[in-house]
């Protein structure tokens, strides 16, 4: 039987920088991503917030009544709860109480497939639970099924702070090794002078679909939040024959738990070392401007906000009023409107990518000796041949080739 969840939307009034309607929609989608049903939603004013329960006593009593009427198994609050608040609410409501952070961590635990991803999620879960252990042993020891129960809770770490800290240290050491492995791979790629282009964006913006369209990667895609956690890189040859690597990344979200950003830094280092970012934006969503601000905030945390960026306005096939797309393009520099699903304007996107990477390509105009046919073949493999004429004195070749190959051609005589 699917878990029935009552969503408690906490309204701080002056602290709400995000539209409450969008927050409510996202909470509902997050619950669905955990294979649970939303039994109902309730608005909870918290101005000022109560120290013990966050929300006022009358609202706690109202929620308790709704829990019974709706036969809810769990109440999930739209903001992070302190350990004491969670305990007091569970006692008052008689059901499990979770917060938005635990909900997102649970989704990540369900979606992580690689060893690296599982370690990153477990680290974030443990660091979230560690400061909440005091006085919370009973609630941790009785964890069963349902949202929030996937991950380290299954390994009986709940009552031992020392063991949890040891596990945290072990995971951090393992992730350092992962980082070193990534750095070795990155150096190999950089040694081959292949530019790295990272796809970033709000969750469900269509990054994985775009990666599939650009590289025929055949990544599994699904309409939902956080469907892709493990980063995926695929090589692509641009129309000018330049080789590049496109890398998909975990989707961002507003107020993404800080622990997740920290835990996933090993993966997100790819963004920091990229030559170019493709910021994929779902322009069909009325809140796309808020989405962009949220992603920019995370990029700033990663030190990648000032990276060369192309703003990819995705899902234009789902926008009926095309003037909205024109308006979006006027708001920002270097944009391209595409539909990754329908493969609309992908060629235009690739041309803009070529323009951004133009400084990594040089045009050579040389006379190559007949004995150096290997260079002619190399020009066809790595570059774009503009002219190839055979004469008695050699081969007249004009081509665009990677910059690091330029001297090889001029010194071929």
C-alpha positions in Angstrom: 0.0 0.0 0.0 1.3 3.5 -0.9 2.1 5.9 1.9 -0.4 8.7 2.3 1.3 12.1 3.0 -0.2 15.3 4.4 2.0 18.2 3.2 2.3 21.1 5.6 3.2 24.3 3.7 5.0 26.6 6.1 4.4 30.3 5.4 7.0 32.7 6.9 5.5 35.6 5.0 8.5 38.1 4.9 11.0 35.2 4.4 9.2 33.6 1.4 11.2 34.6 -1.6 9.6 31.8 -3.7 6.0 31.8 -4.8 4.0 29.6 -2.4 2.0 28.0 -5.3 5.3 26.9 -6.9 6.6 25.6 -3.6 3.4 23.6 -3.0 3.6 22.1 -6.5 7.2 21.1 -6.0 6.4 19.5 -2.6 3.7 17.5 -4.3 6.1 16.4 -7.0 8.7 15.5 -4.5 6.3 13.3 -2.6 5.2 11.6 -5.8 8.9 11.0 -6.6 9.0 8.9 -3.4 6.2 6.7 -4.7 3.7 8.1 -2.1 0.4 9.8 -2.5 -0.5 13.3 -1.4 -3.5 12.9 0.9 -3.9 16.7 1.3 -2.1 20.0 1.8 -2.5 22.5 4.6 -1.2 26.1 4.9 0.7 26.8 8.1 1.5 30.5 9.0 4.7 30.8 11.0 5.1 34.4 11.8 6.6 34.4 14.2 7.6 30.8 14.4 7.1 28.8 17.6 10.3 27.5 19.2 8.9 24.1 20.1 6.7 23.2 17.1 7.5 25.9 14.5 3.8 26.4 13.9 1.2 27.6 16.4 -0.7 25.3 18.8 -4.0 25.8 17.0 -2.5 24.8 13.7 -1.0 21.7 15.3 -4.4 20.6 16.5 -5.9 21.3 13.0 -3.3 19.1 11.4 -3.9 16.4 14.0 -7.6 16.4 12.9 -6.6 16.3 9.2 -4.3 13.3 9.9 -7.2 11.3 11.2 -9.7 12.5 8.6 -7.4 11.9 5.6 -5.9 8.7 7.1 -2.4 10.1 6.6 0.6 8.0 7.5 3.1 10.9 7.5 3.2 14.7 7.7 6.0 16.4 5.7 6.8 20.1 6.4 8.0 22.3 3.5 10.8 23.7 5.5 13.6 22.2 7.6 12.7 21.3 11.2 15.0 21.2 14.2 15.3 17.9 16.0 13.2 19.2 19.0 10.5 20.5 16.7 10.3 17.2 14.8 10.0 15.2 18.1 7.3 17.5 19.5 5.2 17.4 16.3 5.4 13.6 16.1 4.2 13.3 19.7 1.4 15.8 19.1 0.3 14.3 15.7 0.8 10.6 16.4 2.4 9.9 13.0 5.8 10.2 11.5 6.9 13.8 10.8 9.6 14.7 8.2 10.8 17.9 6.6 11.6 18.9 3.0 15.3 18.1 3.5 14.6 14.5 4.5 12.2 14.2 1.6 14.9 15.3 -1.0 17.5 13.1 0.7 15.2 10.2 0.4 14.7 10.8 -3.4 18.4 11.0 -3.8 18.8 7.7 -1.9 16.3 6.1 -4.2 17.8 7.4 -7.4 21.5 7.0 -6.8 22.9 4.0 -8.7 26.7 4.4 -8.8 28.9 3.7 -5.8 29.9 7.4 -5.8 26.3 8.6 -5.8 25.3 6.3 -3.0 28.3 7.5 -0.9 27.4 11.1 -1.5 23.8 10.6 -0.5 24.7 8.6 2.6 27.1 11.3 3.7 24.5 14.0 3.3 22.0 11.8 5.3 24.4 11.1 8.1 25.5 14.7 8.4 21.8 15.8 8.5 21.0 13.2 11.3 24.1 13.7 13.4 23.1 17.0 15.2 19.6 15.5 15.6 20.7 12.4 17.5 20.4 13.9 21.0 17.1 12.7 22.6 16.1 11.2 19.3 17.3 7.6 19.8 13.8 6.2 20.1 12.5 7.7 16.9 15.5 6.5 15.0 15.4 3.0 16.4 11.7 2.5 15.3 12.3 3.6 11.7 10.5 1.2 9.4 9.4 1.5 5.8 8.3 4.7 4.0 9.8 8.0 3.1 13.1 8.8 4.9 13.9 5.2 5.7 16.1 4.4 2.8 19.9 4.6 3.3 22.0 4.4 6.5 18.9 3.9 8.7 18.8 0.3 7.4 22.3 -0.3 8.7 21.4 0.3 12.4 23.6 3.4 12.8 20.8 5.2 14.6 22.0 5.2 18.2 25.7 5.5 18.1 27.1 9.0 17.5 30.7 7.7 17.5 30.0 5.0 14.9 28.2 7.5 12.7 31.2 9.9 12.9 33.5 7.1 12.0 31.3 6.3 9.0 31.2 9.9 7.9 35.1 10.0 8.1 35.3 6.8 6.0 32.9 8.1 3.4 34.8 11.4 3.1 38.1 9.5 2.6 36.4 7.3 -0.1 35.1 10.5 -1.9 38.6 11.9 -1.8 39.7 8.9 -3.8 36.9 9.4 -6.2 38.0 13.0 -6.6 41.5 11.9 -7.3 40.3 9.4 -9.9 38.2 12.2 -11.6 41.3 14.4 -11.6 43.3 11.7 -13.4 40.6 11.3 -16.0 40.3 15.0 -16.3 44.1 15.4 -16.9 43.9 12.7 -19.6 41.1 14.5 -21.3 42.9 17.8 -21.0 46.1 16.2 -22.4 44.1 15.4 -25.5 42.8 19.0 -25.6 39.2 18.0 -25.7 36.9 20.8 -24.4 34.5 19.9 -21.6 30.9 21.3 -21.8 28.7 20.8 -18.8 24.9 20.9 -18.9 23.5 22.6 -15.8 20.0 23.6 -14.9 17.0 23.3 -12.6 15.7 19.8 -12.0 13.4 18.5 -14.9 14.7 21.2 -17.3 15.5 18.6 -19.9 19.3 18.3 -19.5 19.3 14.5 -20.0 17.1 14.8 -23.1 19.4 17.4 -24.5 22.4 15.2 -23.8 20.7 12.3 -25.7 19.9 14.6 -28.6 23.4 16.0 -28.8 25.3 12.7 -28.4 22.9 9.8 -29.0 23.7 8.8 -25.4 20.4 7.0 -24.8 20.2 8.1 -21.2 17.0 7.1 -19.5 14.8 10.2 -19.2 11.6 10.7 -17.3 9.3 13.7 -16.5 9.9 14.2 -12.8 12.3 15.8 -10.3 15.8 14.5 -9.9 15.6 11.7 -12.4 19.3 12.0 -13.1 21.8 11.9 -10.2 24.9 10.2 -11.5 26.9 12.4 -13.9 27.3 11.1 -17.4 29.8 12.3 -20.0 29.7 11.6 -23.7 32.0 12.6 -26.6 30.5 14.5 -29.5 32.0 15.7 -32.8 30.8 19.2 -33.8 29.9 20.1 -37.4 33.4 21.6 -37.8 34.9 18.2 -36.7 36.0 19.5 -33.4 35.8 16.9 -30.6 34.1 17.9 -27.4 32.8 16.2 -24.3 29.3 17.0 -23.0 28.7 16.2 -19.3 25.3 16.0 -17.6 25.0 17.0 -14.0 22.6 16.6 -11.1 19.6 19.0 -11.3 19.5 21.9 -9.0 16.5 23.2 -7.0 15.8 26.3 -4.9 17.0 25.9 -1.3 18.7 22.7 -2.1 20.0 21.2 1.2 23.5 22.5 1.8 24.7 19.0 2.8 23.8 17.7 -0.7 25.8 20.5 -2.4 28.7 19.7 -0.2 28.4 15.9 -0.6 28.1 16.2 -4.4 31.1 18.6 -4.8 33.3 15.8 -6.1 30.8 15.3 -9.0 30.1 19.0 -9.5 33.8 19.8 -9.8 33.3 18.9 -13.5 31.3 22.2 -13.7 34.1 24.2 -12.3 36.6 22.8 -14.7 34.4 23.1 -17.8 35.3 25.2 -20.8 31.7 26.1 -21.4 28.4 25.7 -19.6 25.0 25.1 -21.2 22.4 26.4 -18.7 19.3 24.5 -19.7 16.1 26.5 -18.7 12.5 25.2 -19.0 11.1 28.3 -20.7 7.6 26.7 -20.8 7.3 27.1 -17.0 6.1 30.6 -15.8 8.6 30.5 -13.0 11.6 30.1 -15.3 13.2 33.4 -14.1 13.2 32.0 -10.5 14.6 28.8 -11.8 17.5 30.7 -13.4 18.2 32.6 -10.2 18.2 29.4 -8.1 20.7 27.7 -10.5 22.9 30.8 -10.6 23.0 30.7 -6.8 24.3 27.2 -6.8 26.8 28.0 -9.5 28.1 30.9 -7.4 28.6 28.5 -4.5 30.6 26.3 -6.8 32.7 29.2 -8.1 31.4 28.6 -11.6 29.0 31.5 -12.1 31.4 33.5 -14.3 32.1 30.6 -16.6 31.3 31.2 -20.3 27.6 30.2 -20.5 25.0 29.6 -23.2 21.5 29.9 -21.9 19.5 27.2 -23.6 15.8 28.0 -23.6 14.3 24.5 -23.7 10.8 23.1 -24.3 9.8 25.9 -26.7 7.5 23.3 -28.4 5.3 23.6 -25.2 5.0 27.4 -25.4 1.9 28.5 -27.2 2.6 32.3 -27.1 5.9 32.6 -29.0 6.3 36.2 -27.9 7.2 34.9 -24.5 10.3 33.2 -26.0 11.3 36.4 -27.8 10.8 38.3 -24.5 13.0 35.7 -22.7 15.8 36.1 -25.3 15.7 39.8 -24.9 16.3 39.5 -21.1 19.6 37.6 -21.4 22.8 37.5 -23.5 23.8 34.5 -25.6 20.6 32.5 -25.7 19.2 29.9 -28.1 15.7 28.6 -28.1 15.4 24.8 -28.6 13.3 21.8 -28.1 15.6 18.9 -27.0 12.7 16.4 -27.4 11.7 17.5 -30.9 15.3 18.3 -31.9 14.4 21.8 -32.8 17.2 24.3 -33.4 19.9 21.9 -32.2 22.0 22.9 -35.2 21.9 26.5 -34.1 23.0 25.5 -30.6 26.0 23.6 -32.0 27.0 26.6 -34.1 27.0 28.8 -31.0 29.1 26.2 -29.2 31.5 26.3 -32.1 31.7 30.1 -31.8 32.4 29.9 -28.1 35.2 27.4 -28.7 36.7 29.3 -31.7 39.8 30.2 -29.8 40.6 26.5 -29.5 40.6 26.1 -33.3 43.1 27.6 -35.7 43.1 27.8 -39.5 46.2 26.6 -41.3 47.1 27.1 -44.9 50.1 24.9 -45.7 51.9 22.9 -48.4 52.3 19.4 -47.1 54.9 17.0 -48.6 53.5 13.9 -50.2 55.3 11.8 -47.6 53.2 13.4 -44.8 49.8 12.1 -45.9 49.3 11.3 -42.2 48.7 15.0 -41.6 46.0 15.1 -44.3 44.2 12.2 -42.6 44.7 13.9 -39.2 43.1 17.1 -40.6 40.0 15.1 -41.7 39.8 13.3 -38.3 40.3 16.3 -36.0 39.4 19.3 -38.0 37.4 20.7 -40.9 39.2 20.6 -44.3 38.4 23.7 -46.4 40.7 23.0 -49.3 42.7 20.0 -50.4 44.6 20.3 -53.7 47.3 17.9 -55.0 50.2 19.2 -57.0 53.6 18.2 -58.1 55.2 20.0 -55.2 52.9 18.6 -52.5 49.4 19.0 -51.1 47.9 22.4 -50.6 45.9 22.1 -47.5 43.7 24.7 -45.8 41.9 23.5 -42.7 40.6 24.4 -39.3 42.4 22.2 -36.7 42.9 22.2 -32.9 45.2 25.0 -31.8 47.7 22.6 -30.3 48.2 21.0 -33.7 48.9 24.3 -35.5 52.7 24.1 -35.2 52.7 20.5 -36.3 51.4 21.5 -39.7 53.7 24.5 -40.1 56.7 22.4 -39.2 55.9 19.5 -41.5 58.3 20.4 -44.3 
